[in-house]
Amino acid sequence: MRYHRELILNLFDVGSLIDQRLIENLDRLEQLDKIAHWYEGFNPLPHLVELAEHQLKQCIEAAALSQFSEDEFEGFRSQWRQLSSEEQRNFLCELAGLPFPNRDRDFDA
């Protein structure tokens, strides 16, 4: 994974894709994670999580499509899809300066 992250970050400058809309999508997933944690790991809203994950995927791909040439976008998408959705989300949270989604929430203030 580290190789793909560095390749994507350096070659495609993924940090430039982070915008307010993407941060809002990451925040929406964070809120759904908090609900699931409150229910002790059982997510009562699985369809909302699927929708939020799909919206995040669309957001990052739309941002890449608008900033990259067609060939750059295809290269980015090929590398991006080699990461799991969890790795993608962790990577985006890191770039956006947000907490990692898989942290121990029992210590959140």
N, C-alpha and C positions, 0 to 999 in steps of 0.2 A: 504494500500500500504506500509506503513512504516514497518509493520511486514515482508512482503515479501522481501523488500529491505534489512533489517537487516539479515534475514535468508539467503538470497542469498549471501550477502557480507561476513558474518561470516562463513557459512557452506562451501561455494564453493570458497571463495577468488576470486571473480570476478575481483578484481583489477589486478590480475596476467594475466588476459586475454587481458588487454589493451596493444596493440602493435601499431607499426607505421601504419600498414594496416588498423586497426580499426579506428585510428585517421584520416586517409585519407578519409575513408568512412563517418565519422561524418562531416568532413570538406566539403565534396562534398554536403551533405545534407544542410549544412549551406549556401553554395554558392547558391543553388537552392532556399532556403528560402529568401535570399537577393534579388534574381531576382523577386520572387513573391511579396515581400514587395515593390520593386521598381514599380511594376505594381499595387500597392495599394491593395494587398491581392489576386489578381487574378493570379493564377499560369499559365503562358502560356505553361508550359512544364510538364503537369501532368504525362506523361509516364516516363520522366526522374526521377521524384520524386519516382515513384513506383519502378523503377529499382534500384535507390540508396538505398531505404529502403530494398529491397530484398537483395542487396549486403551486407548491414550492417548486416542483419539477418544471412546470410550465413557466414559472417566473424566471428561473435561472436560464432555461433554454431560450426564452424570448429576449432576455437581456444579452445573451451571447449572440443570438441571431442579429440583433440590432447593431452590435458593436464589431462583429467579425465579418470578414468576407465569407463567401459561401464555402470555400475550401477550408478556411480556418475554423468555421463553425462545425463542419463535418469532422475535422480532426479533434476539436474540443469534445464534441459529443461522443466520439469513439472512445476517447480516454476517460471521459466523465462516467460513461456507462460501465466501465470496468470496476468502478468503486461501488460498494454496496450502498443502499440508501442511508444506512446508519453512518457509514464513512463520509458520504456526501454531506449529510447534515452536520456531523462533527466538524468537518472542514469549513463549511460555511459559517458555523457558529464561531469558530476560531478566528476567521477572517473578519467577521462582524463585531468581534469583541463581546460575544454573548457567552453565557455559561454552557458547558457541555451538557447535552441532553441525558447522558447516561451516568451522571454524577449521583452521589448518595443524597437524596432529597431530605433525609431525616435531619440534616444539619443546615438546611436552608432557613434563613431568618424570616 
